[in-house]
Amino acid sequence: MVRTLLLAFLWASISIGALAQTDRGTITGKVTAAGQPLGWVSVGVPGTAHGATTAPDGTFKIENIPFGTYEVRCSFTGYSSLRQTVTLSAAQPAVQLAAELKELQHALDEVVVTGTRTARKRTESPVAVDVIGGRLFEITQSASLKEGLCFQPGLRVEVDCQTCNYSQVRMNGLGGSYTQILINSRPVFSALNGLYGLEQIPANMIDRVEIVRGGGSALYGSSAIAGTVNVITKDAERNAWSAGYNYANTGGSGDHIFNANASAVHKSRKAGVTLFTSRRSRQEYDHNGDGFSELPRISNLSFGLNSFLKTGENAKLSLSLNQIGEERDGGDQLDRLPHERQQTEWRNSNVLTGTLSYDVKLPALGSSLSVYAGGQTTRRRHYTGVDGADGYGTTRNETFQGGVQYNYTPKRFLVGKNILTAGVEYQYDDVYDEIAAYNYLVDQQATQLGAFVQSDWELTPKWTLLTGLRVNKHNFVDRLVANPRLGLLYKPTPRMQLRASYANGFRAPQAFDTDMHVAFANGGVSLIRLDPALRPEFANSFSASLDYDRPAESYIYGFTASAFHTRLRDPFVLEETGEDADGNKVFLKQNGGASAVTGISVEGRLNWNQLVEADLGFTVQQSLYDAPVEWSAAIPGTRRYLRAPNQYGYYTFTLTPSLPWAFSVTGVYTGPMLVPHFGGAPGVDGDRLVTSRSFVETNLKAAYTLNVKSLKQSIQFFGGIQNVFNQYQDDFDTGPSRDSNYIYGPGRPRTFFAGIKLGMF
């Protein structure tokens, strides 16, 4: 009897277990975006513990789900979430889904790192951070970082030399040397490389650019008074490759650009690498037919890699390397050697940049630690000369940064949640730039040791208070420099953020990018020398902004309004001091009276069902010195900043009527500004200030994408016109006595382009 009962109990247990197993089902499927598989998408069943992550080919499988009706949610950063309802039953124990996610150009919750040096969602960051993604570089047909930076509020990129076309980014009305360029969050982009680096960084190596307008010295030390531009290179996310070719024609001068990218990620997701390369060959362009180029000849080759290795569950080692080699040649008779011409600038540069970081999370301690190092080395041969002068020179430049950062989140704080950050870092910049024939020499070693602390305190879900302080010891400043900052974020609704901030900043009395450019004027060259009594420059920056966005599954629209005011004390100014023994014009960089920049920026944005996307930004500002600055000994000084328009802006508009086709119209507006013009060229008898006219540079692009599903490949054909209405300067100087710095407006005249792009999906 007992034996019979035991056998019956065992049989019932097996039967019940088997029945329980049959009461469960499976959900499988594939997630795509724009027709291409999307890997590492989170697929979950809200209210349960069931979920999965898509493989590199977009597929997923969720097993052992009890029968019933569920809502399956697919989510991925930068894309609209997708929800689908499924029912599992004995009649249908397995369900297969096909999910198509739509990319959001204005992703509200994307993670940024530049504003606080910690990962924060944009809507939760107490510091306003603007982001330029790869899509913007694509629709604007931007070949380099320089061309894409124009499409952000408060930013303006200008070309400052007719012969070599060096450029700088002006942020909130301040000159380029007030902005700190970061590579992968490290300030290894030297002042010297600011001359040509914006154009040397190809767009295909950039994942995104994070921009913080307003003083950044509290985080990054000297030279971040206007803000920071953080160039984050592409990282390995999935197995993929792409290659492309673009041909552009400017008035008969050709421009060929080849680029390629490839990435591979181990199936364990513990290691990955991405590679990128770009090759550019551009002919010179002579706009006014005088035999001297307005756009220099460029031959550029760059390549690099990003890689990561997870050494533990919460530890990651990251390495980034990139190399840029460029020959840049402008002037006349470019088929001859530089010293055999009437006027020329020739540059042969080789730049190597690398960053290394080790990041570890310590969940038990509520903290994380980052140890990092980065550096850049530059070797350059160059020539700057008139009528066969011996203007050859050499340049050597090394930069290094190393440091450690510790983040701690207490389990219990007074109220709310606080992320406490502390760190120490060392920066070194050694530059040697010489042209013996002009008695020109920059030989300086700048060092900076900084310690910083920060409190990112979320008092309530609506209020966040940011406080920070950095103490620097710079070898060009006699005393310790303390730079505090304060920020406040208020979120009255989930869709709105109000921010206010104050930051103190400084610039050390050293040579910056524009100081190391030898210009042509009046048949000779002009040089910049540093005043031996040059003191550091200090600034107090104030800003306030309002962000509002209304997102939905089929649309998103919003706007941003911001105001800024920066007060400079002992600002660096250039004043003409006469000529040296060789007849070269000399400018002295010295401290001037106080000055201020005040303005407002507005931005509006719209994305409707991925069919229509639009973005519009406009800035109005005023930049004035308290007392006039005499930039030329021949005419009275002026209180207005030179080359600083009071209005500038941009717009982008894209239309995707069907999946294969996409059209875009983009543009940049530059208002009138004061431009210095030195005499000496034909028809220019003396120095004068010129008020330039306004410009609207309009660009058109059309693209057609063909997906070959059997090969899992895509082919895109594109073409268009840049500067459609040929809004370009028409009063350039002519001949070898031209003032090479008399240049303003768009960086190129009307240009036609066409190309092809291949890729794996």
Summary of the structure (lengths in Angstrom):
residues: 761
radius of gyration: 28.7
end to end distance: 66.8
largest distance: 123.5
contacts: 2666
relative contact order: 0.11
helix: 8%
strand: 59%
